[in-house]
């Protein structure tokens, strides 16, 4: 026979349960329990993300002290606590392999983005699993006949490494844009003959990040952009890809010195020529760490400063550039939480797109003018082949050879090099016009 409890006993039991629960909730023991639980939860939170970028200047037989600097770099990276390392101008694949072998136990995942005739020089090293890699070669990379500048031979690109970091997907982008060889650039931006090429690279870079970073939790852009933060190309990149600049978002304490200068630094041993130093006496900030993150996260830049300056007690520097390192605090964010504070907001508007369009239009016009000029010069050389035939035989042969080579070069240059460049500029101009039209319609709709 089963004995059922009476109703009064059940009510008494429920009342006692409520009383015990009330006392437990109000007790100091419960508060301590909650605090311990929260502490344990915090101990399993997402660790801080530490990244660094450096243009190593590793041109064998041209750059100074490459072998010594490389040994010190490997030793320093092996002892570092970074999660992700992005390097540029590692021109020799053997140098990349040496770095990989030297730090492989600490950074077991790496990739070298091979491209161009001599290699892109861009590579990444990670403590965390690299799931996938991809790259995009920029449409314009300088000129093959500008051997002294060599950007065309490198094949400038943006490389993407998809990294898993404590349950998050991080898209890490490493890049190195076309250099600026104009010393009068601050006075007149259009004095740079490669401005149109770099604008196209910045536009393609922003498109690449905005399209491939949709599913990522965090997007990081690391590298040498050869662009000042005062230029419209920099603002176009940030606006189109919705990127934040880690240096302007940093939370350094007042007593910490961080000038941010990454090129032409006054304390760097490998100073550029005197003309460049006079043109840019305060140095330049052209190496960057930029980032963006999904709405489910809050990313705070705790620190962003230059690094890889002097090598210990020696008089050497790691490179002719300073490195840039940053540390980010990552926390999960609920949708109803307030948006994180942004110190340097992305400027709205379309004026820098219009500036970029103006540069491309000027470049297209200059190409058309140069093509006509080269055709006229080729025609003049062709006429000279049939003139002055009364010269002596040896001089006539030499004259015919030189003129034939000039005609051949002008023909190839006009028909292929400049025509291809003109078409790429026109294609990029069309893409810019689409963006401008869309943004204009958005502005009209808001008004």
N, C-alpha and C positions, 0 to 999 in steps of 0.2 A: 504494500500500500504506500502511495506517495503522499507525503505531507506537504501541502502548499502553504507558504507564508501568508499570514493574514494581511489585509489591506493596510492596517495601521503600522505594521512592521515595515512594509514597503515604503510608506510615506516617511517614516522615521529615518529609514536608510537614505532616501533621496535628500532629505533635509540635512543630514549629517554630511553627505557628499558635497552639497552646495557650500556648507560652512567651511569644510576643509579646503575646498577649491578657492574660496574667497580669501581665507587666511594665507594660503599658499601664494596666491597672486600678489598679495600685499606684503609678503614677508621679504626680509633682506636676503634670505636664501634664494628666493626666486630671481631677484634682481642680479645676484651674483651668478646664478645659473645662466641667465640671459647674456650677461657680459662675457662669460666664458665661451658661450656658444658663438657670440659675435666675433670674439677673438679668434676662435678656431676657423670661422668662416673667412675672416680676413687673411688668415695664414694660407688659405688656399686660393686667394684672389690672384688676378693676373699680375705677374711680375712686371716691373718697369722694363721698357724696351729701350735698349742702348744701341745707337747706330753711329757710323762714322763714314766720311767720304774724303778721299785725297786724290788729287792729280799728282801722280808720282814723278812725271817728267823722266821717263825711262827710255829715252832714245839712245840706243847703243851707239857708241863711237862719236856721238854728238853731245849728248847731255853729260854734265860733269859728275864724276865720282859715283857713277851708277852702281858699280859693284859694291862699294862700301855702304852706300845708302840703302841698297837692297838688303844687305845682311842685317843692318840695324833695324830696318822696317820689319823683317821677319821676326827678329827677336822681340821687338816691342809688341807686335800683334799677338805673338804667342803668349805673352804675359798679360794681355788686355782682358777686359770683361765685356766686350761688345757682343751683341747678338748678331749684328749684321755689319759687314764691311763692304764698301763700294770703292773700287779703285779705277782710275783712268790713266791713260798713257803708260800702260804696261805693254809696250809695243812688241816685246819678244814673248812668244809663247813659252819659251824655255824659262823666262823669268816668272811667268805665271805658274809654271809647273814647280819651280823652286819654292815659291810662296806656298803653294798648295801642299807640297811635301813638308815644309817647315812648320805649318800651323794646322795640318790635317787632323791631328788628334784633338785639337780644341775646336776647330771649325771643319767638321767632316763633310760639309756640303758646299760645293762651289761650282761656278760655271764661268767660262771665258767666251765672250761673244766675238767669234771670228767673222771678219768681214773685210772687204777692200783688198788692196794689194799687200799691205803690210799689217793688216789687222786693226780692229777698232780700238784696241787698247783698254776696253772696258771689261771688268770682271767683278764678280761678287763672291763673298765667302760668308757662310752662315753656320751658326750653331744648330739651327733647326732645319727640319726636312724641307728640301726644295722639291715641290711636287711637279712643277712644269716651268719651262723657259720658252721665251719667244722674243723676237726682235723685229724692229722695223727700221729699214735703212732709209734715211732722208732722201727726198727726191733730188735735191741739189746739195753738192758737197764741195763747192769750189771748182777750180779749173785744173785739168791735167797738165797744162803747160806751165802752171805756176809751181814748178818743182821746189822752189825755195820755201814755199808755204806748206806743201805736202798734205793739206787737209783732204784733197781728192783721193790720194793714195790710201788714206786711212779708212775711208768709207764711213762717215759719221752716222751714228745710229742711236736708237734708244733700246736698251735691253730690258726685258721683264723677267723677273724670277718670282714665282708664286710660292710663298713660304707659309708653313703651318707653325703658328706660335701660340702654344698653350690654348688650343681650341679655336684660335682665330686664324683667318686667312688674310695674309699680308701680301699685297702686290708691291714688290720693290722694283723701282725703275732706276736704272743707271744710264747716264748719258754724258756726252761731251760734244758741245756744239762748235760750229766753225769759229775760229779765232778772229779777233779784230786786230788788224795790222795798221790801223790809222792812229797816229799820235795826235791828230787834231780833232779827234772824235768828240770830245766834250764841247768844243766850240761849234762843230758842225757834224751832226750824225751822218749826213749824206756824203761825207768825205771817205767813209768806209765803203770800199768797192764790193764787199761781201755782205752788206747790210740786207739786201733782198734775200740772199741765200739763208742768212740766219733767221730772218723773219719767217720764211717758209718752214725752217726747222722748228722754230718755236710754235708755230701754228699746228704743224703735224704732230709735235710732241703733245700739245694740249688735247688734240683730237684723240690721239692714241690712248692717253690716260683716261679721258672721259668715257671712251668706249669700252676699254678693257677693265676698268676699275669698278664697274657697276656692282658686281657680286662680291667684291672684296670688303672685308671689315675695315681694313686700314690700307691706304695707299701712301707710299713714300717715294719721293723723287730725290735722288742724290746725284750730284755731279757738277761738272764745270759747264755753266751755261754761257760763259763769255758775254754776259749781259748784266748791266747795272740795274739796280732796283728803280732808278729814275727813268729808265727807258720805257717806251710804250710796249715794246715786245714782252718785257717782264710782266707788265700789267695785263696784257692780253692773255698770256699763259695762265696767270693766276685766276683770271676771270673765267676763261673758257673751261679750264679743268677744275675750277673751284678749289684751289689749293691755298693753304696757309703757309707762310714763311716762318720756319722754326725760329729764326734769329729775331724776328720782330715779335714773336709770341713767347719768348723766353721769360723765365721767372728768376733771373739771377739776382743775388743780393747786391746791395749798393756798393759794397766794398770789393766785389769781384770785378777784375779788369777783363773786358772782352770787347776788343775794338772791331772784331768782325772782318778785318782786312785779310783777304786770302791771296792776293796777288800784288806784286811790287811792294811787299812789306819792307819797311825801312830797316828792320833787323835781320832780314833774310840775306844770306851770303850770296845767293845766286841772283844778283840784281840784273834787271834788263838793261839795255843800252841807255846811255845818258839822255838821249832824246825822249825816251819813254818815261824815265824818271822825272824829267822836267815837266812833261805833259801831265803826269799823274803823281804829283809829289806826295799826296796823302794815301796812295795805294788804291786798290780796287776791291770791291766785294763782288766776285763773280762765281764763287762756288757756293752751292746752296744745299740745304735740306728742307724740302717742302712736304706737306702732308695733308691728308683729309681722311675722314672716318665716317662710318655709317651712323645712322640715327640711334642705333641700339647701344652706342658706346659714347664715352666721354674721354677725349684725349687731351691731356695737359702737358705742354712742353715745360719741363722742370728746369732745363738748362740747355743752352746752345752756345757754343763758343769755339774759337779756333784751337787747333791742336797740331801735333806733328810739326813743331817749329824747330828749335835747335835740338841736335842730337846729344843728349847728356852734357858732358863737360867739354865736348869737342867744339870746333868752330864750324862744323858742318850743319846743314839743314837736311831734313828728310827730302825736300823737294824745293823747287822754285815757287811753289804754292804752299800755303798753309792748309792744313786739313780742317774739317768742320765736324764736330761731334755733337750729338743731341741725346737727351734722355727724356722719355715720355712716360707719363703715368696714365695707365689705361684702366678705366672702371666701366662696369656695366651700367647702363642708363635705362630707366623706365621712360616710356613715351610721355608720361605726364610730368616728368622732371623738367626743370627749367633748362634751356639751352646753355651750353658752356660759354663762358665769356671769351670773346674774340678781341684781341688787343689791336690788331691791324686788319680792319675789315677789307674785304675785297671790294674794290671800287666798281660801282655799277656804271652803265653807260656803254656807248659804242664808239667813242672818239678814238680809242687806240686801234680799233678795227679799221676805222677810216684812215688813220695814219699809216697802218700797214698796207692798205689798198693803195694809198698815194705812193708809197715806196715801190710797190710792184708795178704800177703804171709807169713810173719814171724809168724803172729798169727795162721794161718792155720797149719803151720809146728809144732808150739808149742803144738797145740791141739792134733795133731796126736801122738806126743811124749808122752804127758800126758796120752792119752788113753791107750797106750801100757803099760806105767808105772802102771796105776791103775788096768789094767787087771792082771798084774803080782802080784800086792799086793793082789788082790782079790783071786787069785789062792793060794798064800801063806797062807792066812787066812783060806781058805777052807781046806788045808792040816792040819793046826793046830787044826781044829775041831776034827780030828781023832787021834791026838797025845796027849800025856800026860794024858791018861785016868786013870792012877793010882793016880791022884790027889783026894783029898777028895771031897765028893759029892757036897757040897755047892760051893766050888771054881770052880768045873767043870761046874756047871750050870751057874755060873756068867761068866766063860770063854766062854762057848758056846753062851750065850746071846750077849756078847760084840762082838765076832767075827762074829756072824750072822748079827748084825746090821751094822758092818763095810762092810761086803760083800754086803748087801742090798744097802747101801749108794753108794758104788763104782759102783755097777751095774746100779743103777738109774742115777748116775752122768755121767758114761761113755756112756751108751746107749742113754740117752735122752738129758741131759743138754748140754754136749759137742758135741754130734752129731748134735743137732739143731743149736748150735752156729756155728759149722763148715760149715753147709749148708748155713746159712745166710751170713757168710763171703765169701763163694764161689760165691753166687749169687751177692753180692755187687761187688766182684772182676770182675765178668763178665760184670757188668754194667760199671765199670770203664774202662775196656778194650775197650768197645764199644766207649766211649767218647774219649779215647786216640787215637784209630784208626781213628776216625773222625777228630780229631784235627790235627793228622799227615798228613792226606790227604789234609786238608785245607792249611797246611804249604807247602806241596809239590806243590800244585796248584799255590800258590802265588809265589813260587820260579821258 
